[in-house]
Amino acid sequence: MQVGTIKVPVRGRAFIESEAERLLAEYVEETSVKLDGPIPVEEIARYHLCLKLEFADLHDVLDLPKTSGGPDILGAMFFEQSAILIDERLNPEVHPAQIGRYRFSLGHEIGHWWLHRDAMAKRRLANADLPAFICRQSDAVTVPVEWQAETFASFLLLPRERVLAEWGKLRGSGEPFRFDVAGHGSQRLRSLWFGLTSDGEKARRLFTRECEATFDEIASGLAKVFAVSTQAMRIRLEGLRLLVRGAGCVAPPRWAA
């Protein structure tokens, strides 16, 4: 099965964040729910947006081969049926460890519904029986329409004001954490970084590993509050400039801010 590329308007992070906030505001107004725990993404999908939600082996359903690295398709959106299919390996009732990835994948599909309905409606005329979007993990930050949905999921599950508030509780202030070699690096990193005859490339690689490990350790506590993966939480904190990388670290993905 082949689903062609869908062209969508260029939309920046600020626009996508405002749309995610608008959806959350609509949900709160309709339900009077206070958003003080993980964002109720399933309830938003099922009861606010009236979308069907099911699990399936998506490679089997869509008759698409797995890549050499294993399953790649995480979700699919069927516009005609107002339905979302999530790959069964993300079902949190069967695989509890996948709860963060499941919630993010569901937020991603909601992003397609919220941002791309116009494009989906146009496509419906030609391909009514096909999913409007087949969402591959490998496409999340490289294909524009998938980047938009991935960015929407980040903003939906990790709203700016709530993240800032929880960061303040966790850290005791709103000040960012800045990783630096002298204050946070291992003895080996300090030796490589400040040594006159050290290998600069090796020092930068170790800096990156230790920087990310420290960020993951900080992010893991907040990840539990929002029921997302540590990686998703870390990327969001970096995008908000609450976790700050020094020289030599790789920049966060484009959808983080």
LINJOGI-V537417 format. One line per field, one symbol per residue. phi: phi as a letter, one per 30 degrees, with the letter a starting at -180 (. if undefined). burial: + if it has 24 or more other ideal C-beta (glycine too) atoms within 12 Angstrom, else -. A space follows every 10 residues. Layout:
phi: ???
burial: ???
This chain:
phi: .ccddcdbdd bddddddddd dddddddddd cidddcbeed ddddddcdch cdbbcadddd dchbdddddj ebdcabccde chbcccdddc dddcbedced ddddddddde edddcbdddd dddedcbdcc ddbcccedce bcceddeddd deeddddbde dddddddddd ciacddccdb dddbdddddd dddcddcddd ddddddeddd eddddddddd ddeddchbde dddddddddd icccccdjdd ddedddd
burial: --+--+-+-- +-+--++-++ +-++--+--- ----+--+++ +++++--++- +-++++-++- -+-------- +-+++++++- --++++++++ ++-----+++ ++++++++++ +++++++-++ --+------+ +++++++-++ +-++++++++ ++++++++++ -++--++--+ ------+-+- +--++---+- -++------- --++-+++-+ ++-+++-++- -++-++++++ ++++++++++ -+++++-++- -+--+++
